[in-house]
Amino acid sequence: MADWTFLTNHAHVLLCVSKDSGMRLRDIAEAVGITERAAQRIIAELVADGYLTRERDGRRNRYQLYPELPLRHPLERNHQIGELLMTLGSDQHS
């Protein structure tokens, strides 16, 4: 695997959630290639900043993604999260 990638782990987590809003943290961590604790931290940051909301669904969490929100970096603020996700092949915004 490459030493670096063009997208952050935050973007990778968002992509996972956009494809499956009920994806377990352990499955997100495995898909992204990070620890479950790191996935939990990233989800918490995305929730704290309003990019996701988390709702309990039985024993699992279900996430709601807000694709209309802007990307965070000043060079990218004129683009929305949904644009990035669509470019990366996500056709569902949970």
N, C-alpha and C positions, 0 to 999 in steps of 0.2 A: 504494500500500500504506500501511497505517496506520503512524504513528510508534511505536506501542506495541501490545502484545497482552496478553491475560490470562494466557497461558502462557509459560514461559521456553523458551529454546532447548533446555535439557536435557529438558523435557517433550516437545518436538517430536521430538528425537532418539529418545527412548524410544518414542514413537508409531511412528516409522519402523521401528525394530528390531522392535517387536511385530507389525508387519504383514509384515515380511520379514526373518527372522533372518540372511539372507545378503546383505543390501543393502550395496553398496559405499559407502565413505566419500564418494566424489564424488557419488553419487546421494543420499545422506543430506544432504550439504551443499546440493545443488541444491534438494531438497524443502523444507528448512528455511529456505533463503535466507541461508546463511552460507558462509564460505570452507571449503575442505576442511581446512585447518589447524585452524580452530575446531571443526569436527566431530570431528577426531582428538582434540583436547584434551577435548572433552565426553565422548567415548567413554572416554578414559583416566580421567577423573574418575569416571564411572559404574562402571567396572571397579574402580578403587581403593577405592571406597566399598561395593562388593559388590552393586550393583544389576544389574550385568551380569558375565558371564564371556565371555572371548573364546577361541575355539578355531580353529586353522588347519584349513581344508578345501581342500586343494590350494593354489592361489594366492590364495584368498580367506579372509576371516575369517567365522566364523559366531558369532553371539552368543546367549547364553542369558540370558533375562530372569527376574528373580525377583519375580513380581507380588505375593507375600505381604508384601514389605517395606513399611514405613511411609513415607509422605511425610515430608520432612525438616523442614519448618517447624513450630514448636510449635503453631500453630493448626490444623494439618492432620495431626498425628501419629497421630490415631485413625483415619486412613484409609490404605488400602494403594494401592500403585502400580497394581495390577490394577484397582481401582475406577475410578481416573482414566482408565486406558486403555479400559475398557469403556464409560465415559461418552462418550468421544471416538470410539467406533465401532470399536475394535479388538476383534475376537472371537478373536484368536489371541495367546497369550502364549508367545513363542519362548524 
